[in-house]
């Protein structure tokens, strides 16, 4: 009998950690949800892998498919409001500061059951693709020095030339994977809208910032492309630690 590829977890011959580590974050999140893991939107790649191994090996306490939804609401109603608010944020629910306990419970149940009742909790395609410019940076009269000296990234397979390297892209899936691997959720600043269009774009990395409203990636990238923005970011800081640094820049208007 052929052996499973990669490292196998003890007593779980059907689970290959090597295969899991080669998977994309979206693939891991989908697999975790199918295994009954809740709150996947706030999990990083290593955390998703651990959760999948635990759930599929039967090590979790009632995390099999359907188990979470069967007891979730009762458990939620026994939680404190602050705990509910934090969990709702992890699930991508926006506007939690103004919600009462019942509203928080309903929003969490909707988000974690995949019904998409909360802002930004609707389903998105597994791969958003490159976008209209194929991932290539947009240049113009006001192109900044930061952009000129950044490494252009046009594929999810590209790696930084060195730690701390400034990177730039318009590739939708590259931006999404970078953000979600850090627990980031697409967001906007309420009150900055232009008619029916989103205002200032942000990525919420799970802080206590109730001034942001979570949106879908489709909405976020529609505005990103309409304004012809570039995404300048880092994978790692110069000390090798993971970085959440990014800026959005317009080559036609340096202050985007």
C-alpha positions as CSV (number, residue, x, y, z in Angstrom):
1,X,0.0,0.0,0.0
2,X,1.4,3.4,-1.0
3,X,2.2,5.7,1.9
4,X,0.5,9.1,2.3
5,X,2.8,11.9,1.1
6,X,4.4,14.2,3.7
7,X,4.5,14.0,7.5
8,X,1.5,12.2,9.0
9,X,0.0,13.1,12.3
10,X,0.0,10.2,14.9
11,X,-2.9,7.8,14.3
12,X,-4.3,9.8,11.5
13,X,-3.1,8.3,8.2
14,X,-5.5,10.3,6.2
15,X,-4.1,13.6,7.3
16,X,-0.9,15.0,5.8
17,X,0.5,18.1,7.5
18,X,2.8,18.6,4.5
19,X,-0.2,18.8,2.2
20,X,-2.0,21.1,4.5
21,X,1.0,23.5,4.7
22,X,1.1,23.6,0.8
23,X,-2.6,24.6,0.7
24,X,-3.8,28.2,0.4
25,X,-5.4,29.9,3.4
26,X,-8.8,29.9,1.6
27,X,-8.5,26.2,1.0
28,X,-7.6,25.6,4.6
29,X,-10.4,27.8,5.8
30,X,-13.0,25.9,3.7
31,X,-11.7,22.5,4.9
32,X,-11.8,23.7,8.5
33,X,-15.4,24.8,8.2
34,X,-16.4,21.5,6.7
35,X,-14.8,19.8,9.7
36,X,-16.9,21.9,12.0
37,X,-14.4,24.5,13.1
38,X,-15.9,27.8,13.9
39,X,-14.4,31.3,13.9
40,X,-12.1,30.4,10.9
41,X,-12.0,34.0,9.6
42,X,-9.8,35.1,12.5
43,X,-7.4,32.1,12.3
44,X,-3.9,32.3,10.7
45,X,-2.5,29.5,8.5
46,X,-0.7,27.6,11.4
47,X,-3.8,27.9,13.5
48,X,-6.0,26.6,10.7
49,X,-3.7,23.6,10.2
50,X,-3.8,22.8,13.9
51,X,-7.6,23.1,14.0
52,X,-8.0,20.9,11.0
53,X,-5.8,18.2,12.4
54,X,-7.6,18.3,15.7
55,X,-11.0,18.2,14.2
56,X,-10.4,15.5,11.6
57,X,-8.5,13.3,14.1
58,X,-11.5,13.5,16.5
59,X,-9.4,15.5,19.1
60,X,-11.8,18.4,19.3
61,X,-14.7,18.6,21.8
62,X,-17.7,18.5,19.7
63,X,-16.3,20.2,16.6
64,X,-17.6,17.6,14.1
65,X,-19.9,18.8,11.3
66,X,-23.1,20.2,12.7
67,X,-22.0,20.0,16.4
68,X,-21.1,23.6,16.6
69,X,-24.4,24.8,15.2
70,X,-26.4,22.5,17.4
71,X,-25.1,24.0,20.7
72,X,-23.6,27.4,19.6
73,X,-26.6,29.6,20.4
74,X,-27.1,28.3,23.9
75,X,-23.3,28.6,24.6
76,X,-23.3,32.1,23.2
77,X,-26.2,33.3,25.4
78,X,-24.2,32.3,28.4
79,X,-21.2,34.4,27.3
80,X,-20.5,38.0,28.4
81,X,-21.2,40.9,26.0
82,X,-17.4,41.7,25.7
83,X,-16.7,38.1,24.8
84,X,-19.4,38.1,22.2
85,X,-18.2,41.3,20.7
86,X,-14.6,39.9,20.4
87,X,-15.9,36.7,18.8
88,X,-18.1,38.6,16.4
89,X,-15.1,40.7,15.3
90,X,-13.1,37.5,14.7
91,X,-15.9,36.3,12.5
92,X,-15.7,39.5,10.4
93,X,-18.9,41.2,11.8
94,X,-18.7,45.0,11.7
95,X,-20.4,47.6,13.9
96,X,-20.3,45.4,17.0
97,X,-20.0,48.4,19.4
98,X,-23.6,49.3,18.8
99,X,-25.1,45.8,19.2
100,X,-27.0,44.4,22.1
101,X,-26.4,40.9,23.4
102,X,-29.2,39.3,21.3
103,X,-28.0,41.0,18.2
104,X,-24.4,39.9,18.8
105,X,-25.6,36.3,19.2
106,X,-27.7,36.4,16.0
107,X,-24.8,37.9,14.1
108,X,-22.3,35.3,15.3
109,X,-24.6,32.4,14.5
110,X,-25.2,33.8,11.0
111,X,-21.5,34.4,10.3
112,X,-20.4,31.0,11.6
113,X,-23.2,29.1,9.9
114,X,-22.2,30.6,6.5
115,X,-25.5,32.5,6.1
116,X,-23.7,35.7,5.6
117,X,-26.0,37.9,7.7
118,X,-23.2,40.2,8.8
119,X,-21.3,42.9,6.8
120,X,-18.4,41.3,5.0
121,X,-19.5,37.8,5.9
122,X,-20.9,36.8,2.5
123,X,-19.1,34.1,0.6
124,X,-16.4,35.1,-1.9
125,X,-14.8,33.0,-4.6
126,X,-11.8,30.9,-3.6
127,X,-9.6,32.8,-6.0
128,X,-10.3,36.4,-6.8
129,X,-7.7,36.4,-9.7
130,X,-5.3,39.1,-10.6
131,X,-7.7,41.9,-11.3
132,X,-7.9,44.2,-14.4
133,X,-4.2,45.0,-14.5
134,X,-2.9,41.5,-14.1
135,X,-1.3,42.4,-10.8
136,X,1.0,45.0,-12.4
137,X,1.5,48.3,-10.6
138,X,-0.2,51.4,-11.9
139,X,2.0,54.4,-12.7
140,X,1.3,58.1,-13.3
141,X,2.5,61.6,-12.8
142,X,2.5,61.4,-9.0
143,X,4.2,57.9,-8.7
144,X,6.0,57.9,-5.4
145,X,9.6,56.9,-4.7
146,X,8.2,54.1,-2.5
147,X,6.5,52.6,-5.5
148,X,9.5,53.1,-7.8
149,X,11.8,51.2,-5.4
150,X,9.4,48.4,-4.5
151,X,9.5,44.9,-5.9
152,X,6.5,44.3,-8.2
153,X,4.5,41.2,-7.4
154,X,2.2,39.8,-10.1
155,X,1.6,36.2,-8.8
156,X,0.7,34.4,-5.6
157,X,3.9,32.3,-6.2
158,X,6.3,35.2,-6.1
159,X,8.5,35.6,-3.0
160,X,10.3,38.7,-1.6
161,X,13.9,39.1,-2.8
162,X,14.9,39.6,0.8
163,X,13.4,40.1,4.3
164,X,12.0,43.5,4.8
165,X,11.7,44.1,1.0
166,X,9.1,46.7,0.0
167,X,6.6,45.0,-2.3
168,X,3.9,46.4,-4.6
169,X,1.0,44.8,-6.5
170,X,-2.6,45.2,-7.7
171,X,-3.2,41.5,-7.7
172,X,-6.4,40.8,-5.9
173,X,-5.6,37.3,-4.7
174,X,-2.1,38.3,-3.5
175,X,-3.6,41.1,-1.4
176,X,-6.4,38.9,-0.1
177,X,-4.1,36.1,1.0
178,X,-1.6,38.5,2.5
179,X,-4.4,40.1,4.6
180,X,-6.2,37.0,5.6
181,X,-3.0,35.2,6.6
182,X,-2.7,37.9,9.2
183,X,-6.3,37.8,10.3
184,X,-7.1,40.9,8.2
185,X,-10.6,41.8,7.1
186,X,-11.5,44.3,4.3
187,X,-13.0,47.4,5.8
188,X,-13.9,51.0,5.2
189,X,-14.2,54.2,7.3
190,X,-17.9,55.1,7.8
191,X,-18.7,58.6,6.9
192,X,-16.2,58.9,4.1
193,X,-18.4,57.4,1.4
194,X,-18.8,59.0,-2.0
195,X,-22.5,58.5,-3.0
196,X,-22.9,54.7,-3.3
197,X,-19.2,54.1,-3.4
198,X,-17.0,53.1,-0.4
199,X,-14.9,55.8,1.2
200,X,-11.4,55.3,2.7
201,X,-10.3,51.7,2.4
202,X,-8.7,49.9,5.3
203,X,-7.8,46.4,6.5
204,X,-8.8,45.5,10.0
205,X,-6.3,43.2,11.7
206,X,-8.6,42.5,14.7
207,X,-7.9,45.5,16.9
208,X,-10.5,47.3,19.0
209,X,-11.4,49.7,16.2
210,X,-15.1,50.1,16.1
211,X,-14.8,53.0,13.7
212,X,-14.3,50.6,10.8
213,X,-17.0,48.9,8.9
214,X,-16.3,45.5,7.4
215,X,-17.1,44.9,3.8
216,X,-16.8,42.2,1.2
217,X,-13.6,41.7,-0.8
218,X,-15.7,42.3,-4.0
219,X,-16.7,45.8,-2.7
220,X,-13.2,46.6,-1.5
221,X,-11.6,45.7,-4.8
222,X,-14.2,47.5,-6.9
223,X,-13.2,50.7,-5.1
224,X,-9.5,49.8,-5.2
225,X,-9.7,49.4,-9.0
226,X,-12.0,52.4,-9.6
227,X,-9.4,54.6,-7.9
228,X,-6.5,52.9,-9.7
229,X,-4.7,52.3,-6.4
230,X,-1.5,50.3,-5.7
231,X,-1.0,48.1,-2.7
232,X,2.5,48.6,-1.2
233,X,3.3,46.2,1.6
234,X,5.8,43.9,3.4
235,X,5.8,40.2,4.0
236,X,8.4,40.4,6.8
237,X,10.1,43.2,8.7
238,X,13.9,43.4,8.4
239,X,14.2,41.4,11.7
240,X,12.3,38.5,10.0
241,X,9.0,38.9,11.9
242,X,5.7,39.0,10.1
243,X,4.7,42.5,9.0
244,X,1.2,44.0,8.7
245,X,2.6,47.2,7.1
246,X,0.8,48.4,4.0
247,X,-0.2,51.6,2.3
248,X,-2.6,52.4,-0.6
249,X,-1.3,54.8,-3.2
250,X,-2.7,56.5,-6.2
251,X,-0.1,57.3,-9.0
252,X,-2.3,60.2,-10.0
253,X,-2.6,61.6,-6.5
254,X,0.2,60.7,-4.1
255,X,-1.9,61.0,-1.0
256,X,-4.5,58.2,-1.6
